[in-house]
């Protein structure tokens, strides 16, 4: 039975739950890839994933040139990972910014005085909305001791550890 879009997105959120930071990769106008850590924001209407951004940063020029992005999530304690490919859009929607705003954003934007105080009305703050196109992931359903054994066995034998098979959810299943 095929999953619905809602179920596929719920599965994605379950996979990245507890992984606060994604490596957010864009393509510069010269073709080079660049990644930076960004915190995934609360789920909200209007996009699959949301990120707060400084509207004065270089990544906006990169997204203007090529809106395709990759988000890489990794859970160190379990060795699980998620790779999300999507299309990014920049939003300056103050209502959405107010809905998603968290006090810790102030630390990243700083207080430059006046309206540039790191608060929800700071004109530097915008949102990047990512419409998910495909997801590839490795979810490990084996107990941690068995995973550690597989890794140790791989080191001794020179064969890759059998910790699980990567899965792919193509864009057609997300639409």
C-alpha positions, 0 to 999 in steps of 0.5 A: 500500500502506497503512503500518502504525502502526509504519511511520507512527511510524517515519516520524514519528521520522525526521522529528523526528530531530535536532530536540530541541525541540518547541513544546508547545501546550496550551489554558488553562481560559479557552480561550487557547492557550499554547506552551512549548519542551519536549524530546522524550525517547527513544522508549519503550513506552507512548506515541508521544512522551514529555516530562519535566515539572515536576508543579507547573507550570501545564501540568498544569492545562491538560492536566486541563482539555483533554488535546488538544495540538499539537507543532510541530517545525521544522528551520531549515536545511532549512525542514522542519516537523512538526505533531503533534496528540495526546492527552496523559496525565500519568504519575508512573511512577517506573520509566518516569522512571528509564528515560528520565531524563537527567542534563541534567534536573537543570539544569531542575529545580535542587537545592532540597535533600532529595528535590527534587534534580533526580534521578530520584526528585525528586517534581516530575518526571513525564512527559507521554505523547502519543498521536499522533492525526494528523501534518501535515508538509513534507519537502523532497526538493529540494537546498538550492540549489534551495530557496533559488532557489525562495525568492528567486524567490518574493520577486522574483515575489511568488508562493509558493516551490514547495518541496514539498507538505505531507502529512497522516497522519490518525489512522486511519493511526496506529491 
